[in-house]
Amino acid sequence: MTIAQLADELIDVLFDAYPVDASLLGLRDREDRLTDYTEAGQAAIADRLASVAARAEAVDPAGLDDGERITRAVILQQAESESDHIATRGVEYTVTDSFFAAASATLSSLTMIGITEPAHADGYLARLAGLPALLDAIAERHRAGIAAGRLPVRRLAEATAEHFTRYVAKPQDDPLRRPEPAAGSGTDTAAFRAERDRLLTEVVHPAIARYRDAVAAHVVPHGRPDDKGGLCWLPGGDEFYARLTRAHTTTTRTPDELHQTGLDVLARLTDEYAEVGARVFGTGDQAEILERLRTDPAMRWRDGDELLAAARAAIQRAEQVAPQWFGRLPSQSCVVEAVPAAEAPGAPGAYYMQPAMDGSRPGTYFANTHEAEKRDRYSAEAVAFHEAVPGHHFQLTIAQELSDLPLLRRLASITAFDEGWGLYAERLADEMGLYSDDVARLGMLSEDSMRACRLVVDTGLHAKGWSRQQAVGFMVDNTATSRVEIETEVDRYISAPGQALAYMVGRLEIQRIRAAAEATAGDRFDLRGFHDLVLGNGPLPMGVLDEVVGAWAARQD
């Protein structure tokens, strides 16, 4: 079997593991399936991953060309990463109302799938019918985890029960009613709606209520307190965190090393805050600058329309100058929309949804206009550059369009690469002259502070035994973010161990790799060529990216 065939086999395993994700990407051959969260189902996926990895490992890289060697490395990393996620048994103890938990993620994802032909409508109805089995399996995994001492966090379990109580209290507002057959899809829309509504009333809502009751009665009483939110408090937690750190960063850096890196980045930001803050607020004192950003009414939006207009203007500026910095550009512009009103109260400030590969959905930057007058103006441009252009829209859309690469290479989920590029894009935007003023540059620094804090706080919680309050206090002291948002952030880090490490680790690695290439190539270094190389190979583990760029730089000399 060739390396390309192994890559295709692995992407099939991953899509079998997460069929709803395949649908979101526009790959519509698993429309009636949901993830099997049973112990047996997860073990079966792990066995298939191990089989692919073993066969890829057995291939001698010396007999492969450059592209095949890269593909082999991606196969090994992706198989190991997913195996690590299964082995750490997160479905057992990750009980939260955010999309990091299996139940919430499934319900949220189903609402975003388009219906463009009758088979999609039939698949959607089949998935609704399958939700009781999925939720029952997740509840059973919670019980098994508790029996083994792998306990969830009480605060987050309580929030989960409250979330699903609200969910079933207003069945007429259920987001699962949102997917509708597109015009011209050939679907009997009236029949679809009738069956959908019957399933929701008779099947789905009772199953959600049953899951809510299971969480309230059997999970919440066993929950860990706020001062024991990290993995280090669970049996085997240190090994779990090591696996997740490796999976998300694609490095072997220890928690102590990552913790210190975060502290070092925060220290280096002090001089930049002083320089820019003196121009904006007339002071170089970082604590005063952060407090002004946090409390000054001028740092907030007037309304949602102003927020959206600023996002569109920032992205348009970036698209206009991008050809000077990138030779390879995505085939489509980035669409800007408001977060749907029904989701906005609990949604993040902004996020990007990559295009569906079947053309049914464009790449879209969603900006949250809910209570816009309370949202930060200063960070909006940095976030737009991260999520849209030249960040995730460029990275994800270009990767999808690399039709000469195996599908795995185009769609691999490598957090350090994805989020590292997004954070790199925030700093690159300053090189590109995209920030409109010094207030926006303070936003860039504020985002840097947040991502540096993630290194400190994530490792603090999961490796050093920090309490939730200790983590919140550290971020209050070192970022401009409001306390309410910080508490949400910390709960995110508790829910998704290691994920938050990827942003700054990836950014620092990309910057280090670029600096090394500049030193090697000297006057022959071409920044446009560097960007095209980084984005033109699809997402890569950091070590592989280092090798690819190093070889390219040597050829430039």
Steps between C-alpha positions, in 0.01 A plus 500: 500500500635844405539792738221683316270201551586489870418872523163434338435210737581718801269782394226237466566385856484858626176570315352174629593621848347845440247473215329830583832677443517341155158643420605845618794483261266418211591131478153349508531122491436440872184706539312262727783436746600640838813442708503177697605606850465155655809338644486236226451759226798706614716187534414397145615837366820476706575159350454634147725797575770270635479284188550793264782642712681167514490460123618858445781453752612190313554698180865601462502879443824468305304353213248784485506833320471826695122520479455139607732548798293796614179301456645210701591738783149650500345150510708408803424826683126492428465136602694564820304816577159336467623195692612732780159665512326163527746372762449803723128416525379858491140402426481364854595812698446784250153605610445863405252717314754598232583328171797329664258242643368221278129563559509877446734469202275252322183705540678822395664344193178349369343846477766616251461229234338601173234293325541522123354168384248239626775271632616780731147542635468126560839498670407788728184321612700182560744692715219649707367149552849391609550770762349300791755222455783753479391687814442177692850382403654824620311477831623143543859615440455767769389230746792275409743787545361584841531136607869513399561829682514710181265766631363803315508851645190574703459861384507398135270202555249732667525737204434204268183402685381863495581530128291198407220608733476823301529299177191288565306784665448672163459223245360746245839676496704181454796578267458150357202642310732732311627273219253530214513350151647750257284632218522266206634212710226266382395431859137484612541783748160461664556129565853569628377763744224277628733207566770725645256657743359160597850367571591806703183478710478124547863389484762773534362720776423206733855372438651840581290519817616149594864602450442815704351294780794260491747787529305665783442181699812293438776735384463826692517336846837346413648815345842634593514839676643813340833454672553162328404577140815374329587159361771454762224429752376197303646145502750491215449872448867586451526247216174629351633855500830394343310327218270797440788747512681297235186470288424872502852645476663222291808553720653319798526810717427441867239688703779678689658617174167619362413675826829692495458586132170668583660703778786601269261620226305706752824661619602588142165669436562759771711730283254485210211591729701794635580633152151472352316581824692828536366608162140394571450571870801715589641234733743215468384324815371160387253454786344838426487425127324167560252664736419774246442239230278305738288792622514796258158538326681625190640147463149359432279496190201726446288220352512181296499679166817689590663177613417322174608795287838510671550126448417529130732799460793322669458187289462702182826687576674169554370349176610806302866483606527121532646450148809691614558242773359180349544352156242230571154640579169327575251489213224664705473808717403477864134562580420696818177431689358555846482197727140368476286664766391171658863400562650841573451522880719194562730529198858635499572853382590380153584183312566372150318220319700359210330440164319177429690313231181436305450876458189509718648745753761775450783574740334725756623724782231522766513807725285501812280810516309391811532782757749668269528800731674272753747352252860610458574733212876493545547127429260473205757550224749249642221244533385562140853457367536178705168344407466624143772670290788422497419246772266202495316595180826496305640197679193274491365600159838470329551159664165376368598609149829302492345239273835334424537393865324209674182607676664433837768761425233757414276440802731381778411647838830627639420757768850646529514565127144632469501726803870579474435636151203701627712660770790551257251679274426754774865606510540470123209743465713762676782440250241537224391840638144380562431635848303822475647668810686447827183395680480205261868426566424488872239242402773298331708516819197410708444189290866411546458535877199271495684230304810526720278469807357183351841336522529597865144424605443176306818349642423654838160331515586161356861443607554720806164462673386862479149581615249665272529819705879501471469473122239776482709727719810455288312596184333800663847626592652442157229569238250771414217248477200547727469270799180343366671406172808378687286264706355360177853462362623315806202265487596434139856406600364268768272337242758461222840421655793591278300659217579854610874428492499467121450870417819651637709186451403493132557873452842492662598196292392663172692815593808297596482299178467822298798659677713192435402504132590869475840429655563210262380666181635847578424752227326229299228455763157562345222562752225440243667171416521409868129563550412303188714210620346497847143509370567297186572173680184484709515487881822345629641399838753758616801271457399413144441866416849577631654239269300612195588867545862423586546305178333778300720768660815301423401490133465881497858555614 
